[in-house]
Amino acid sequence: MKFFASFIVFLLFLNGFATAQTLIQDFCKKASAKNPKLKFDFCINSLQQDPPSKAATNLKDLLVPSINTAAGQTSTVIGIIDQIIKEAKYGENILTTLRGCRYMFNKGVLVDISYALVAIKSGDYKEAHRFLDYGLTFPSGCDYEFEKIKQHSPITNDTNVLYQKILIPLSVSEMLL
């Protein structure tokens, strides 16, 4: 009897795992088809590497973990900027622009993400979508600031990853509208 109960629990676990994998695959396929800027493989890898996302059984379950992943990536990029500024390997134009980017990520992306989470808790997915959309403007805004001073950004790869990480919950919230 104990074996039978363990077997049933195992089957339920396996079914839940398969459901989450199917959800992630289906979501990323639809989202990347709708928005070609979202890279399908990146979407799959990002969500499958995140345990709360892997446990999701529906889009609502996927939204908060994907937002938290975007917030974590934002903090990572801020840390990278801080390290570059501390090392002072670049000229003043680049360092000044990096400080501006840091401000955008800290006061823009992280604030917008926190507002999106508040909106989700109240069930307002339209408002959450709006704040995530605002947050999405900052990574490309940072790159644009470097273009204005005709310099290559030392954080281009990091801002590209951040852009993708924000695009994922933005796409989830759009599907929930």
C-alpha positions in Angstrom: 0.0 0.0 0.0 2.8 2.4 0.9 4.4 1.7 -2.5 1.1 2.4 -4.3 0.7 5.8 -2.5 4.3 6.7 -3.3 3.7 5.8 -7.0 0.6 8.0 -7.1 2.5 10.9 -5.7 5.3 10.4 -8.2 2.8 10.3 -11.1 1.2 13.5 -9.8 4.6 15.2 -9.6 5.5 14.0 -13.1 2.2 15.3 -14.4 2.8 18.7 -12.8 6.3 18.9 -14.2 5.0 18.0 -17.7 2.3 20.7 -17.4 4.8 23.3 -16.5 7.1 22.4 -19.3 4.2 22.5 -21.8 3.1 25.8 -20.4 6.6 27.3 -20.8 7.0 25.9 -24.3 3.5 27.1 -25.4 3.9 30.5 -23.9 7.4 31.1 -25.4 6.2 30.0 -28.8 3.1 32.3 -28.8 5.0 35.2 -27.2 7.9 35.1 -29.6 5.6 34.7 -32.6 3.6 37.8 -31.5 6.7 39.8 -30.6 9.8 38.9 -32.7 12.0 40.9 -30.3 11.5 38.1 -27.8 13.9 35.3 -28.5 12.3 31.9 -28.2 15.3 30.0 -27.0 16.1 32.7 -24.4 12.5 32.6 -23.2 12.6 28.9 -22.7 16.0 28.8 -21.0 15.2 31.7 -18.7 11.9 30.2 -17.5 13.2 26.7 -17.2 16.1 27.8 -15.1 13.8 29.5 -12.6 12.2 27.0 -10.1 9.0 29.0 -9.4 8.5 29.4 -13.2 9.0 25.7 -13.7 6.3 25.0 -11.1 3.8 27.3 -12.8 0.6 25.6 -14.1 -1.0 28.6 -15.8 0.0 32.1 -17.0 -0.9 33.8 -13.8 1.5 31.5 -12.0 4.2 32.5 -14.5 3.8 36.2 -14.1 5.2 37.0 -10.6 8.3 34.7 -11.0 9.1 36.2 -14.4 8.8 39.7 -12.9 11.1 38.7 -10.0 13.6 37.3 -12.5 13.6 40.7 -14.3 14.1 42.5 -11.0 17.0 40.2 -10.2 18.6 40.9 -13.6 18.1 44.6 -13.0 19.9 44.4 -9.7 22.7 42.4 -11.4 23.1 45.1 -14.1 23.2 47.8 -11.4 26.0 45.8 -9.7 27.9 45.5 -12.9 27.6 49.3 -13.5 28.8 49.9 -9.9 31.8 47.7 -10.5 32.7 49.4 -13.8 32.4 52.8 -12.1 34.5 51.7 -9.2 37.3 50.4 -11.5 37.3 53.7 -13.4 38.8 52.1 -16.6 36.7 54.3 -18.9 36.7 58.0 -19.7 34.5 60.5 -17.9 31.9 60.5 -20.7 31.3 56.8 -20.4 31.3 56.9 -16.6 28.8 59.7 -16.6 26.6 57.9 -19.0 26.8 54.7 -16.9 25.8 56.7 -13.8 22.7 57.9 -15.8 21.9 54.3 -16.8 22.3 53.2 -13.2 19.8 55.9 -12.1 17.4 54.7 -14.9 17.6 51.1 -13.8 17.3 51.9 -10.1 14.6 54.6 -10.2 13.0 53.4 -13.4 13.0 49.7 -13.9 13.0 48.6 -10.3 10.3 51.1 -9.4 8.1 50.1 -12.4 8.6 46.5 -11.5 7.5 47.1 -7.9 4.4 49.0 -9.1 3.6 46.1 -11.5 3.8 43.6 -8.6 1.4 45.8 -6.6 -1.0 45.9 -9.5 -0.9 42.1 -9.9 -1.7 41.6 -6.2 -4.9 43.7 -6.8 -5.7 41.8 -9.9 -5.1 44.7 -12.3 -3.2 43.1 -15.1 -3.7 46.0 -17.4 -1.9 48.3 -14.9 0.8 45.7 -14.4 1.3 45.5 -18.2 1.6 49.3 -18.4 4.3 49.5 -15.7 6.2 46.6 -17.3 6.0 48.4 -20.6 7.5 51.5 -19.0 10.3 49.4 -17.5 11.1 48.0 -20.9 12.1 51.4 -22.2 15.1 51.8 -19.9 17.5 49.2 -21.3 17.3 50.6 -24.8 17.3 54.1 -23.4 20.6 53.4 -21.8 22.0 52.1 -25.1 20.6 55.2 -26.8 22.5 57.5 -24.3 25.8 55.8 -25.4 24.9 56.3 -29.1 24.4 60.0 -28.4 27.9 60.3 -27.1 29.2 58.1 -30.0 30.6 55.5 -27.6 30.2 51.8 -27.3 28.4 50.8 -24.1 30.4 48.4 -21.9 27.1 46.9 -20.7 25.4 46.3 -24.1 25.2 42.5 -23.5 23.8 43.0 -20.0 21.1 45.5 -21.2 20.1 43.1 -24.0 19.6 40.3 -21.4 17.7 42.7 -19.2 15.5 43.7 -22.1 14.7 40.1 -22.8 14.0 39.4 -19.1 11.5 42.3 -18.9 9.9 41.3 -22.2 9.0 37.9 -20.8 6.6 39.2 -18.0 5.4 41.9 -20.3 4.3 39.2 -22.8 2.7 37.2 -20.0 0.8 40.2 -18.8 -0.3 41.0 -22.3 -1.7 37.5 -22.7 -3.7 37.9 -19.4 -5.4 41.1 -20.6 
